[in-house]
Amino acid sequence: MKLEKTSDPKTRLSGSTAEDGMQPPAGAPVLYQTLPGIHDEMMDADGSIMPHWQQWFGAFSRWSPSDRSTHWEELNEVVRETGIAYDLFADPNDARQPWSIDLAPLIIAPEEWQWLKVALAQRARLFNAMHNDLYGHRRLLHEGYIPAALVMSDPSYLRPMRGNQSAYNGVQFFAADLAKAPDGNWRVLDNHAETPAGLGFALANRIALTHCEGNLFRSSKAVRLASYFQQLQSTLVKRTELEDPYIAILSPGPEHPDYFSHAYLARYLGYLLVEGGDLVYQNNRICLKTLAGLKPIDLIVRSIEGLNADPLELNPNGMDGTTSMVQAIRDKGIIMANQLGSSIVENRALAPYMPDICRFLLGEDLMLREAERWWLGDHTSRSHVLANLDDMLISDAHEGSGRPGEARPATDPVRLSEAERKDLIDKIHLFSNTLVAEKKTGYATTPSWSGETLEPRPFAIRFFGSRREQGYEILPGGLSMSVGEQHAIGLHSPEGLTRDVWVVSDAQPEPFESIWASIARQGSYSRAGRSLQSRIADNLFWLGRNVERIEWQFRLCRQALSRLNEDSGPEEDQRTVVSALNSLILRAPKAQVFDAGFGGMNEIERLVRTVLYGKNRAYGFQESLAHMHRLTGLTRDRMSSDAWRILNEFFTDHRWFKEPGFMHTGHVIDLLDKGLMVLAAFSGMAMENMTRNYGWRFLDIGRRIERAENLSGLLNRLIFAPGMVSDAPRRLMFILEVADSFITYRSRYRITPTLPAVIDLLLLDETNPRSIAFQIAALHEHVNYLPKEPESGLRSEENRLILELLTDIQLSEGHKLAQIPQFEQGKDIEQIISEECRLEQLLNNQISKLPQLTELLTRRYFTHTEEQAQRI
């Protein structure tokens, strides 16, 4: 695919080529220009497209500008919906997107890949051998291949793991950040042997890009990733020597920037996602706290820093693991991948010693090398660096395995002031053991879509590998990022611009059957779902409550604004609305009453604003939305992709967070209608797609408690407020509409709403999904199904409480609750209440006892403060 040379020093490539059967029109815009004197991945030095890029570029160049724009927007939408850029604690009003995927992949030729995967596998074998030696016989230290001070000054070298035979072959997962210099030669930026190091991000990027460019992926003959992950599953199962092992991914939790990667990988591989608080050491095993008791874990895929895995023997402030984790490893009570302490091999200061280490441990010459690098703890190297400081970049020797793209930028002495330069030199002398210097080296470029054209961008790639029974297998792909050209020693990407890596091949993929298929044929099935972590049950419970709470807020505000639009409505009707809104606002501690000094329609708008946009209000929408946002992230690995995308509608639409200056009631009602549709879709997804395990039950328990509390409070507030006799029809109509039961009422009664009929429908009718009776009956069924003390024949406290509430409702009669005889005698509501008010007693009992039920469930199933044999 040759190009005609131009007088421009940059090579130009128009939007289509003659080889594709399309001549570029006169004046066609330039689609791609390389930088002079710098190696480019797609275009060679004579201005022709590399053979392995031709298929992709030929198709891409035939897209019209509108096609490219459509695919670009579609890809950005997939990133938002999938949650790749998801940050649990990010400001939803911040328009910046911390993670984006390039429309242009990075394509690697078959012959280059053959060399790369051998070289990367060699490095993985080398680091595994180094790990074995440093925690074993330490010949590398004794024979002078590595300076002892280099290792001993690194906090990631965990002394309690020395001599531990269980730590042998501790590097299961390996990753390396590679870049090409301007001359096109590969070099190593960083190595990762602590955790899977962002493997889930690479997988998510592939799925997202092929969703938008599936045809281009297939026509380019790129290698798929599924076989690699199937073999990874099989390898981990074989390491346990069990047919059906219990495997979990241990994550620091949602506050960690890699949490999406952990959750995504757990879902894809079918493993549990656990946190340190889910684990406990018992009988030389690491066990998972579940609703049904303790369940031993066979293998942990570690995604936490080794130093923080055991507060007893390692970092006393490190709570990402559990106490006695090191002892469990010594006792062979758990298999850890990667082993604790494996990150010692990530130290950048090892770079100048690697060729000799490779020959000593493997008997081979090192194929892939780092850029020219010096450890400043060595006197000779330090003197050389200080003498040539302007040619160097200074960085820490060890950073750890953070989110891809977040490696700290190096310090460039040329850019420092005199005072800053002096401080740097002092730092080099004082902390030389922890610093490295690297000779400044540029980067090659690859095409990157800017939104209008392809541009050359400097890049680096993170490649991934994992150990098999024989050697290491390298993922046929990776995660590429645009890097900060001036200061990048590691994978530093200020923009967060990533791209998928395609490895093209003419060979047909070999068929592969996962070991899970053979397990399934043996009939090893499970339906119980009793291994749900207490933490997950707690999060699902409160997710259900907050979803239902938001739905109630929407329904209440929608009916309030509908009344506001009816400007001819009587003042009594407006008072009903104000009282209803206050029933929600007053649930918050120390809430202020807003209906003193009634202000008419302006008062209604003010209260609606308070509910929807008030900050730091316990029962306001903003607070509930923040909780739902957090809980959705915490239960991400338990939620289907469809359910995630449904709830993600709230987090991607900024109208939910930004209060309008002028409240156009019609627009707000439309927005509330949309929100109710989203919540209805989530409810339908939960009802139709979630298996009826403990997770679904706790989600539904949360919803039922919240719905019963909300309706009880509204009935109590409106029925027993002054003026009920004169305003009864309008109040009851409002209650029916908020409870979404008006159509049901009209289908049964062709009359204006009356108190007895409304009480029967909303309080006593167990066939109405919106009634209090329905919620209590559902709670009774759920609580009876939950795990109980196996040797106890007595009802639990929560069983007795819910039975009391249900019996109270079932033994009640609507006409007696409504005090029909007194109404017929013409008595006012105040006199009726003072004489006898069974209805108020019943509602108050519901309002007071439902929070007690929440407390009982929390103590028994979430925090485990009940003293039971199977509890923790």
C-alpha positions in Angstrom: 0.0 0.0 0.0 2.4 2.7 -1.2 1.9 6.4 -1.0 3.0 9.1 -3.3 5.7 11.3 -1.7 4.9 14.9 -1.2 7.0 18.0 -0.6 5.7 18.1 3.0 8.4 16.6 5.3 5.6 14.6 6.9 4.2 11.6 5.1 0.5 12.1 4.2 -2.3 9.6 4.0 -5.6 10.5 2.6 -9.0 9.1 3.6 -9.0 6.3 1.0 -6.5 4.5 -1.2 -6.3 3.2 -4.8 -5.7 -0.3 -3.5 -9.1 -0.3 -1.9 -10.7 0.5 -5.3 -11.4 4.1 -4.3 -9.5 7.1 -5.5 -9.3 10.0 -3.0 -11.3 12.9 -4.3 -9.5 16.1 -5.1 -8.9 18.2 -2.0 -9.6 15.2 0.2 -8.6 15.8 3.9 -5.5 14.3 5.2 -6.5 11.4 7.4 -3.0 10.6 9.0 0.4 12.2 9.2 3.4 10.7 10.9 6.0 12.6 12.8 9.4 12.8 11.0 12.2 10.6 12.2 10.0 8.7 14.7 8.9 5.1 14.2 5.2 4.7 13.7 3.2 1.5 14.2 1.0 1.8 11.2 3.2 3.4 8.6 6.8 2.4 7.7 9.6 4.8 6.8 8.8 4.9 3.0 5.2 6.0 3.6 3.4 2.7 3.1 0.8 1.0 5.4 2.2 -2.0 7.3 0.6 -5.2 5.9 -1.1 -6.1 9.2 -2.8 -2.7 9.3 -4.1 -2.7 5.8 -7.3 -4.5 6.5 -8.3 -2.2 9.4 -7.2 1.0 7.8 -8.8 0.2 4.4 -12.2 -0.3 6.2 -11.7 2.7 8.5 -10.9 5.0 5.7 -14.0 4.1 3.8 -16.2 5.2 6.7 -17.7 8.6 6.2 -17.1 11.3 8.8 -20.6 10.7 10.1 -19.9 7.0 10.4 -16.7 7.7 12.4 -18.6 10.1 14.6 -21.3 7.6 15.2 -18.9 4.8 16.2 -17.0 7.3 18.4 -20.1 8.3 20.3 -21.2 4.6 20.5 -17.9 3.6 22.0 -18.0 6.5 24.6 -21.5 5.4 25.5 -20.3 1.8 26.0 -17.6 3.1 28.3 -20.2 5.0 30.4 -22.7 2.1 30.5 -20.1 -0.6 31.2 -18.6 1.5 34.0 -15.0 1.1 32.9 -14.5 4.8 34.0 -16.5 4.1 37.1 -15.2 5.8 40.3 -17.3 5.3 43.4 -16.3 8.6 45.0 -16.1 10.7 41.8 -18.1 13.9 41.6 -21.0 13.2 39.3 -21.0 16.9 38.1 -17.4 16.5 36.8 -17.6 16.3 33.0 -14.1 14.8 32.7 -14.0 11.1 31.8 -11.0 9.4 33.6 -11.0 6.5 31.2 -11.6 6.5 27.4 -11.0 4.0 24.6 -9.5 5.0 21.3 -11.4 4.2 18.2 -8.2 3.0 16.7 -6.7 -0.2 18.1 -3.0 -1.0 18.2 -2.3 -3.9 15.8 0.7 -6.3 16.2 2.0 -8.4 13.3 2.2 -12.2 13.6 6.0 -12.4 13.3 6.5 -9.6 15.9 4.1 -11.3 18.3 6.0 -14.6 18.0 9.1 -12.9 19.3 7.3 -10.9 21.9 5.5 -13.7 23.6 8.7 -15.7 23.9 10.5 -12.7 25.4 7.7 -11.9 27.8 7.4 -15.6 28.9 11.1 -15.5 29.5 10.8 -12.5 31.8 7.9 -14.2 33.7 10.0 -17.3 34.2 12.9 -15.2 35.3 10.8 -13.2 37.9 9.4 -16.5 39.3 12.9 -17.8 39.7 14.0 -14.6 41.3 11.1 -14.8 43.7 11.9 -18.4 44.6 15.6 -17.5 45.3 15.0 -14.3 47.3 12.6 -16.1 49.6 14.6 -19.3 49.5 18.4 -19.8 49.4 19.1 -16.2 48.4 22.0 -17.1 46.2 21.5 -13.9 44.3 22.4 -11.9 47.4 25.1 -14.2 48.7 26.9 -14.3 45.3 26.6 -10.6 44.6 24.2 -10.6 41.7 21.9 -8.2 43.6 23.2 -5.7 46.2 21.7 -6.7 49.6 20.8 -3.0 50.3 18.6 -2.9 47.2 16.4 -5.7 48.5 16.5 -4.9 52.2 15.5 -1.3 51.7 12.4 -2.3 49.7 9.3 -2.4 52.0 7.7 -5.0 49.6 10.3 -7.6 50.7 8.3 -9.4 53.3 10.7 -11.1 55.8 8.0 -13.3 57.4 7.7 -15.1 54.0 11.4 -16.2 54.0 11.9 -19.9 54.0 8.2 -20.6 53.4 8.0 -23.6 51.1 4.4 -22.8 50.3 5.7 -19.6 48.6 7.6 -21.5 45.9 6.5 -20.6 42.3 4.7 -17.6 43.7 4.3 -15.6 40.5 1.1 -16.8 38.9 0.2 -13.5 37.2 2.8 -11.4 35.5 2.5 -8.1 33.5 5.1 -5.9 31.8 4.8 -2.4 30.5 6.6 -2.1 27.2 7.3 0.8 24.9 9.1 1.4 21.6 11.8 4.0 21.3 11.8 6.4 18.3 14.0 3.9 16.4 11.3 1.2 16.8 13.1 -1.0 19.4 11.2 -2.4 22.3 12.1 -1.6 25.9 10.7 -2.5 29.3 9.2 0.4 31.4 7.9 -1.6 34.4 7.2 -5.1 35.6 4.2 -6.2 37.7 4.2 -9.4 39.8 2.1 -8.3 42.8 -1.5 -8.6 41.4 -3.2 -9.2 38.0 -2.4 -5.5 37.5 -5.4 -4.4 35.5 -6.2 -7.5 33.6 -9.9 -6.8 33.9 -9.4 -3.4 32.2 -7.8 -5.1 29.2 -10.7 -7.5 29.0 -13.3 -4.8 29.3 -11.6 -2.7 26.6 -11.7 -5.6 24.2 -15.4 -6.3 24.8 -16.2 -2.6 24.4 -14.3 -2.0 21.2 -15.4 -5.2 19.5 -19.0 -4.2 20.3 -18.4 -1.2 18.1 -15.9 -2.6 15.6 -16.7 -6.3 15.6 -16.6 -6.5 11.8 -13.2 -4.9 11.6 -11.9 -7.2 14.3 -13.0 -10.3 12.5 -11.8 -9.1 9.1 -8.4 -8.2 10.6 -8.1 -11.8 11.8 -7.3 -10.7 15.3 -6.9 -13.4 17.9 -9.6 -13.7 20.6 -8.9 -13.7 24.3 -11.4 -16.4 25.5 -9.0 -19.3 25.1 -6.5 -17.6 27.4 -9.0 -17.1 30.2 -10.3 -20.7 29.8 -6.8 -22.0 30.3 -6.3 -19.7 33.2 -9.4 -21.1 34.9 -8.2 -24.7 34.3 -4.7 -23.9 35.7 -6.1 -22.4 38.9 -8.4 -25.4 39.4 -5.6 -27.8 38.9 -3.4 -25.9 41.4 -6.0 -26.7 44.1 -6.0 -30.5 43.2 -9.8 -30.4 43.8 -12.6 -31.0 41.3 -14.8 -28.1 42.4 -12.6 -25.6 44.4 -13.8 -22.4 46.1 -11.8 -19.6 44.4 -12.1 -15.9 45.3 -10.6 -12.6 44.1 -9.4 -10.6 47.1 -9.9 -6.9 46.5 -9.2 -3.8 48.7 -12.7 -2.6 48.1 -14.5 0.0 46.0 -12.3 2.8 47.1 -9.4 1.3 45.2 -8.9 2.6 41.6 -8.6 -0.9 40.3 -11.9 -2.0 41.8 -13.7 -2.1 38.4 -11.0 -4.5 37.1 -11.4 -6.8 40.1 -15.2 -6.9 39.8 -15.1 -7.4 36.0 -12.6 -10.2 36.2 -14.5 -11.9 39.0 -17.7 -11.8 36.9 -16.0 -13.1 33.8 -14.1 -15.9 35.5 -17.1 -16.8 37.7 -15.2 -16.2 41.0 -16.3 -14.6 44.2 -15.2 -11.0 44.8 -14.3 -10.7 48.5 -12.7 -8.1 50.8 -10.6 -8.5 53.9 -13.6 -8.0 56.2 -15.3 -11.1 54.6 -12.5 -13.4 55.7 -11.5 -15.0 59.0 -8.7 -17.5 60.0 -10.0 -20.7 61.6 -8.5 -24.2 61.9 -5.5 -23.2 59.8 -7.8 -22.2 56.9 -8.9 -18.9 55.5 -12.7 -18.9 55.6 -15.4 -16.8 54.1 -18.1 -15.4 56.4 -21.4 -16.3 54.8 -25.1 -16.3 55.9 -24.8 -20.1 56.5 -21.6 -19.9 58.5 -17.9 -20.2 57.6 -16.9 -21.7 54.3 -13.2 -22.5 53.6 -11.6 -20.9 50.5 -9.2 -23.0 48.5 -7.4 -20.4 46.4 -7.2 -16.6 46.5 -6.4 -14.5 43.5 -4.7 -11.6 45.3 -5.5 -8.1 44.2 -4.3 -6.3 47.3 -0.8 -5.2 48.3 1.0 -8.1 50.0 2.2 -5.7 52.8 -1.4 -5.1 53.8 -2.5 -8.7 53.8 -2.0 -9.6 57.5 -2.0 -6.9 60.3 -0.5 -9.5 62.7 2.7 -10.3 60.9 3.0 -7.6 58.3 1.8 -4.0 58.3 -0.3 -3.5 61.5 -2.3 -0.8 59.7 -2.9 -3.0 56.7 -6.5 -4.3 56.9 -7.0 -5.4 53.3 -6.5 -9.1 54.2 -7.2 -10.8 57.5 -5.2 -11.7 60.7 -3.1 -14.9 60.4 -3.1 -14.9 56.6 0.7 -15.6 56.7 0.2 -18.4 59.1 -2.5 -20.0 56.9 0.0 -19.9 54.0 2.7 -21.5 56.1 0.2 -24.3 57.1 -0.8 -24.7 53.4 -4.3 -23.8 54.4 -4.7 -21.5 51.4 -3.2 -21.1 48.0 -2.3 -17.5 47.2 -1.9 -16.2 43.6 0.3 -14.2 43.5 2.2 -15.1 46.7 2.8 -12.5 49.4 6.0 -10.6 48.8 6.1 -11.2 45.0 6.3 -7.5 44.3 10.0 -7.4 45.3 10.8 -8.3 41.7 9.0 -5.1 40.5 11.8 -2.9 41.8 13.1 -0.7 39.0 16.6 -0.7 40.5 17.0 -4.4 39.4 17.2 -3.3 35.8 21.0 -3.0 35.4 21.5 -6.4 37.0 18.9 -8.3 35.0 21.1 -9.6 32.2 23.5 -11.3 34.6 20.6 -12.6 36.8 19.0 -14.2 33.7 22.2 -16.0 32.7 22.7 -17.2 36.3 19.1 -18.4 37.0 18.0 -19.5 33.5 21.2 -20.0 31.6 19.8 -17.7 28.9 20.5 -14.3 27.5 17.8 -11.7 28.4 15.7 -10.9 25.3 13.8 -7.9 26.5 15.7 -5.2 28.4 14.9 -2.0 30.2 16.1 1.4 29.0 19.4 2.4 30.3 18.8 2.7 34.1 20.9 3.2 37.2 20.3 2.4 40.8 21.3 5.4 42.9 22.2 3.3 45.9 25.4 2.3 44.0 28.1 4.9 44.5 29.5 4.6 41.0 26.1 4.9 39.4 25.2 7.8 41.6 28.3 9.7 40.7 27.6 9.1 36.9 24.0 10.3 37.2 24.9 13.4 39.1 27.6 14.2 36.5 25.0 13.9 33.7 21.9 15.0 35.6 20.3 17.0 32.7 20.2 13.8 30.6 18.4 11.8 33.2 14.9 11.3 34.6 14.7 10.5 38.4 11.9 8.3 39.8 11.2 6.0 42.7 12.6 2.5 42.6 9.3 0.9 43.6 5.7 2.2 43.1 3.6 -0.9 43.2 0.9 -2.1 40.8 -1.7 0.7 40.7 -4.3 1.4 38.1 -2.9 1.4 34.5 -1.8 4.8 33.5 -1.3 6.1 37.0 2.4 5.6 37.4 3.9 8.8 38.8 5.7 11.0 36.3 9.5 11.1 36.7 11.3 14.2 37.7 13.2 16.0 34.9 16.0 18.1 36.4 16.1 20.4 33.4 12.6 21.7 34.3 13.5 22.5 37.9 14.4 25.8 39.4 17.8 26.2 41.1 16.2 25.6 44.6 14.2 22.6 43.3 17.4 21.2 41.7 19.3 21.5 44.9 16.5 19.7 46.8 16.6 16.9 44.3 20.3 16.5 44.7 19.9 16.4 48.5 17.2 13.8 48.1 19.5 11.6 45.9 22.1 11.7 48.6 19.7 11.0 51.5 17.4 8.4 49.9 19.7 6.9 47.2 18.6 3.3 47.9 15.0 4.1 47.0 15.7 6.0 43.7 16.6 5.2 40.1 17.7 7.3 37.2 16.9 6.6 33.5 18.4 8.1 30.4 15.8 10.2 28.5 14.3 8.2 25.7 11.4 9.1 23.4 8.5 7.0 22.3 7.3 5.6 19.0 3.8 6.6 17.9 0.6 4.8 16.9 -2.6 6.2 15.2 -5.1 7.7 17.6 -8.6 9.0 16.7 -9.0 12.6 17.9 -12.7 12.9 17.0 -11.9 14.4 13.6 -8.8 12.7 12.3 -6.1 10.1 13.1 -3.1 11.6 14.9 0.2 10.0 15.9 0.4 9.6 19.7 3.3 8.2 21.9 2.2 4.9 23.4 3.1 2.1 25.8 1.5 -1.3 26.2 0.8 -3.5 29.2 1.1 -7.2 28.3 -0.2 -9.9 30.6 0.8 -13.4 31.3 0.0 -16.3 33.7 1.7 -19.5 34.7 0.6 -22.8 33.2 1.7 -26.3 34.2 4.6 -25.8 31.7 5.9 -22.3 31.5 3.9 -19.1 31.0 1.1 -18.2 28.6 0.9 -14.6 27.3 -2.4 -12.9 26.6 -2.7 -12.4 22.8 -3.5 -8.7 23.3 -3.1 -6.2 26.0 -3.8 -2.7 27.2 -2.2 0.2 25.3 -2.2 3.8 26.6 -1.1 7.2 25.3 1.7 8.3 27.6 3.0 11.6 28.8 5.9 11.9 26.4 8.3 14.1 28.4 8.3 12.6 31.9 7.1 9.0 31.5 9.3 6.2 32.9 6.3 4.0 33.8 2.9 3.8 32.3 1.9 7.4 32.9 -1.2 8.6 31.0 -2.5 12.0 32.1 -5.5 11.8 29.7 -6.5 8.2 30.5 -6.6 7.4 26.8 -6.5 3.7 26.2 -6.7 1.4 23.2 -7.2 -2.3 22.6 -4.3 -4.4 21.3 -5.0 -6.7 18.5 -2.6 -9.6 17.6 -3.4 -10.7 14.1 -2.8 -14.3 12.9 -3.5 -16.4 9.8 -3.7 -19.6 11.9 -7.0 -21.1 12.9 -7.5 -21.1 16.7 -7.2 -24.5 18.3 -10.4 -25.9 20.0 -10.3 -25.8 23.8 -12.7 -27.1 26.4 -12.6 -25.6 29.8 -12.4 -27.9 32.8 -15.7 -26.4 34.0 -17.4 -28.3 31.2 -16.1 -31.7 32.5 -17.2 -30.7 36.0 -20.7 -29.9 34.8 -20.9 -33.3 33.1 -20.0 -35.0 36.4 -23.2 -33.5 37.8 -21.6 -31.2 40.3 -24.4 -28.7 40.7 -25.4 -26.2 43.3 -28.6 -24.2 43.8 -28.5 -23.3 47.4 -26.7 -20.0 47.2 -26.0 -20.2 51.0 -22.4 -18.9 50.5 -23.5 -15.3 50.2 -21.1 -13.0 52.1 -22.7 -11.1 54.9 -21.3 -7.9 53.5 -23.0 -8.5 50.1 -26.3 -9.3 51.9 -26.0 -6.1 53.8 -25.3 -4.1 50.7 -28.2 -5.7 48.7 -30.6 -5.0 51.6 -29.8 -1.3 51.6 -29.7 -1.1 47.8 -33.3 -2.4 47.9 -34.2 0.2 50.5 -32.7 3.1 48.6 -34.2 2.1 45.2 -37.6 1.9 46.9 -37.0 5.2 48.7 -36.2 7.0 45.5 -39.3 5.6 43.8 -41.4 6.9 46.7 -39.8 10.3 46.5 -40.5 10.4 42.8 -44.1 9.4 43.2 -44.7 11.9 46.0 -43.1 14.8 44.1 -44.8 13.9 40.9 -48.2 14.1 42.5 -47.3 17.3 44.3 -46.3 19.0 41.1 -49.4 17.7 39.3 -51.4 19.5 42.0 -49.2 22.5 41.5 -50.2 22.6 37.9 -53.9 22.5 38.9 -53.8 26.2 40.0 -57.6 26.2 40.5 -57.3 23.6 43.2 -58.6 24.5 46.7 -56.3 25.5 49.5 -57.2 22.3 51.4 -55.8 20.3 48.5 -52.5 22.2 48.6 -52.4 21.7 52.4 -52.6 17.9 51.8 -49.6 18.1 49.4 -47.6 20.1 51.9 -48.4 17.7 54.7 -47.5 14.7 52.5 -44.1 16.2 51.6 -43.5 17.0 55.2 -44.2 13.3 56.1 -41.1 12.5 54.0 -38.9 15.4 55.2 -39.7 14.8 58.9 -38.3 11.3 58.8 -34.8 12.7 58.8 -33.3 13.4 62.3 -33.8 17.0 63.5 -35.8 17.9 60.4 -37.5 21.2 60.2 -41.3 21.5 59.8 -42.1 23.4 56.7 -45.9 23.8 56.8 -46.0 26.3 59.6 -47.2 29.5 58.0 -48.8 28.0 54.8 -47.4 29.7 51.7 -49.6 28.1 49.0 -48.2 26.9 45.7 -44.8 28.5 46.3 -44.6 26.4 49.5 -45.2 23.2 47.5 -42.4 24.1 45.0 -40.0 24.9 47.8 -40.7 21.5 49.5 -40.3 19.6 46.2 -36.9 21.4 45.7 -36.0 20.3 49.2 -36.8 16.7 48.6 -35.2 16.5 45.1 -32.2 18.8 45.4 -31.6 19.4 49.2 -28.1 18.5 50.2 -27.3 16.3 53.2 -30.9 15.3 53.9 -31.2 11.8 55.2 -34.4 11.1 53.3 -33.8 13.4 50.3 -33.3 12.3 46.8 -29.6 13.5 46.5 -28.7 11.5 49.6 -30.6 8.4 48.5 -29.0 8.7 45.0 -25.5 8.8 46.5 -26.3 5.7 48.6 -27.7 3.9 45.6 -24.6 4.9 43.6 -22.3 3.6 46.3 -24.2 0.3 46.8 -24.5 -0.4 43.1 -20.7 -0.3 43.0 -20.4 -2.5 46.0 -22.6 -5.1 44.5 -21.3 -4.8 41.0 -20.1 -8.4 40.8 -23.6 -9.6 41.9 -25.5 -7.5 39.3 -26.2 -8.4 35.7 -24.8 -6.1 33.0 -28.4 -5.1 32.1 -29.2 -4.2 35.7 -26.0 -2.1 36.0 -26.8 -0.2 32.8 -30.4 0.5 34.0 -29.2 2.1 37.3 -26.3 3.8 35.5 -28.9 6.0 33.8 -29.1 8.1 37.0 -25.3 8.5 37.1 -24.8 9.5 33.5 -27.6 12.1 33.3 -26.5 15.3 35.0 -30.1 16.6 35.3 -30.5 14.5 38.4 -27.7 16.4 40.2 -28.1 19.9 38.9 -30.9 22.0 40.4 -32.8 24.1 37.8 -32.8 27.8 38.4 -36.5 28.0 37.3 -38.6 24.9 38.1 -40.7 24.3 35.0 -43.1 21.8 36.5 -43.9 20.1 33.2 -40.2 19.4 32.6 -39.6 18.1 36.1 -42.7 15.8 35.9 -41.3 14.4 32.6 -37.9 13.8 34.3 -39.7 12.1 37.3 -41.6 9.9 34.8 -38.4 8.9 33.2 -36.9 8.0 36.6 -39.9 5.9 37.5 -39.5 4.0 34.2 -35.8 3.3 35.0 -36.7 2.1 38.5 -39.5 -0.1 37.1 -37.1 -1.6 34.6 -34.7 -2.4 37.4 -37.5 -3.9 39.5 -38.6 -6.0 36.6 -35.0 -7.2 36.0 -34.7 -8.2 39.6 -38.0 -10.0 39.6 -37.4 -11.9 36.3 -33.7 -12.5 36.2 -32.4 -12.9 39.7 -32.3 -16.4 41.1 -34.3 -16.8 44.3 -31.3 -17.0 46.5 -30.4 -15.1 49.6 -29.1 -12.2 47.6 -32.5 -11.7 45.9 -34.3 -12.1 49.2 -32.3 -9.5 51.0 -32.8 -7.1 48.1 -36.5 -7.7 48.3 -36.6 -7.5 52.1 -35.1 -4.0 51.9 -37.7 -2.9 49.4 -40.6 -4.4 51.4 -39.6 -2.7 54.6 -39.1 0.6 52.9 -42.4 0.5 51.1 -44.3 -0.5 54.2 -42.7 2.3 56.3 -43.4 4.9 53.6 -47.1 4.0 53.2 -47.7 3.7 56.9 -46.2 7.1 57.5 -48.2 8.7 54.7 -51.5 7.2 55.9 -50.8 8.2 59.5 -49.8 11.7 58.5 -52.8 12.5 56.2 -55.7 10.6 57.9 -55.1 12.0 61.3 -54.3 15.5 60.4 -56.9 18.2 61.3 -59.6 18.7 58.7 -59.9 15.1 57.6 -63.7 15.1 57.5 -64.1 18.0 55.1 -61.1 17.1 53.0 -61.3 13.3 53.1 -62.0 12.6 49.4 -59.1 14.7 48.2 -56.7 13.3 50.8 -57.7 9.8 50.0 -57.4 10.4 46.3 -53.9 11.8 46.8 -52.9 8.7 48.9 -54.2 6.3 46.2 -52.3 8.1 43.5 -49.0 8.2 45.4 -49.4 4.5 46.3 -50.0 3.7 42.6 -53.4 2.1 43.4 -56.0 4.6 42.0 -56.7 2.4 39.0 -57.2 -0.7 41.2 -59.6 1.3 43.4 -61.7 2.6 40.5 -61.9 -0.9 39.0 -63.5 -2.1 42.3 -65.5 0.9 43.4 -67.3 3.3 41.2 -67.5 5.9 43.9 -65.5 8.7 45.4 -62.7 7.3 47.6 -64.0 6.5 51.1 -61.9 5.7 54.2 -63.1 2.1 54.7 -62.4 1.1 51.1 -59.0 2.8 51.0 -58.0 1.2 54.3 -59.0 -2.2 52.9 -57.1 -1.7 49.7 -53.9 -0.1 51.0 -53.6 -1.6 54.5 -55.4 -5.0 54.6 -55.5 -6.4 51.1 -52.7 -9.1 50.7 -53.4 -9.3 46.9 -52.4 -5.7 46.3 -48.6 -5.4 45.7 -48.7 -1.8 47.0 -50.5 -2.6 50.3 -48.9 -2.8 53.7 -50.4 -6.3 54.2 -48.6 -7.5 51.0 -45.3 -6.2 52.2 -45.6 -7.8 55.7 -46.7 -11.1 54.2 -43.7 -11.0 51.8 -41.4 -10.2 54.7 -42.9 -13.1 56.7 -42.0 -15.5 53.8 -38.5 -14.1 53.4 -37.6 -14.2 57.1 -38.9 -17.8 57.4 -36.6 -18.8 54.5 -33.4 -17.3 56.0 -30.7 -19.5 57.6 -31.5 -20.4 61.3 -29.8 -22.0 64.2 -30.0 -25.7 63.1 -30.5 -27.1 66.6 -33.1 -24.6 67.8 -36.8 -25.3 67.5 -37.7 -21.9 68.7 -38.8 -18.9 66.6 -36.1 -16.2 66.2 -36.8 -12.7 67.5 -37.3 -11.4 64.0 -39.7 -14.3 63.2 -41.8 -13.4 66.2 -41.8 -9.7 65.4 -42.9 -10.1 61.8 -45.5 -12.6 62.8 -46.9 -10.1 65.3 -47.2 -7.4 62.6 -48.8 -9.8 60.1 -51.3 -11.1 62.7 -52.2 -7.6 63.7 -53.2 -6.8 60.1 -54.9 -10.1 59.4 -57.1 -9.9 62.4 -58.2 -6.3 61.6 -61.4 -5.4 59.8 -61.7 -2.4 57.5 -65.0 -1.0 58.7 -63.9 -1.2 62.4 -60.6 0.5 61.6 -62.4 3.3 59.8 -64.8 3.8 62.8 -67.9 3.7 60.6 -70.5 4.0 63.4 -68.9 7.3 64.6 -68.9 8.7 61.1 -72.6 7.9 60.8 -73.3 9.7 64.0 -71.8 12.8 62.6 -68.9 13.1 65.1 -65.8 14.9 64.0 -62.4 13.2 63.5 -60.9 14.6 66.7 -63.7 13.2 68.8 -63.4 9.8 67.1 -59.6 9.7 67.7 -60.0 10.6 71.4 -62.6 7.9 72.0 -61.0 5.0 70.1 -58.6 4.8 67.2 -57.6 1.3 66.4 -56.3 2.4 63.0 -53.8 4.9 64.5 -52.6 2.2 66.9 -52.0 -0.2 64.1 -50.2 2.3 61.9 -48.0 3.4 64.8 -47.2 -0.2 65.6 -46.0 -0.7 62.0 -44.0 2.5 62.0 -42.2 1.6 65.3 -41.7 -2.2 64.7 -40.3 -2.1 61.1 -37.1 -0.3 62.2 -36.8 -2.9 64.9 -36.9 -5.6 62.2 -34.1 -3.9 60.4 -32.0 -3.8 63.5 -32.6 -7.5 64.2 -31.7 -8.6 60.7 -28.6 -6.4 60.9 -27.4 -8.0 64.2 -28.1 -11.6 63.1 -27.0 -11.6 59.4 -24.8 -8.6 58.7 -22.7 -7.7 61.8 -23.0 -11.2 63.5 -23.5 -9.9 67.0 -26.0 -12.7 67.8 -24.3 -15.5 69.8 -24.9 -18.5 67.6 -22.7 -21.5 66.9 -22.4 -20.9 63.2 -22.0 -17.1 63.4 -18.7 -15.3 63.6 
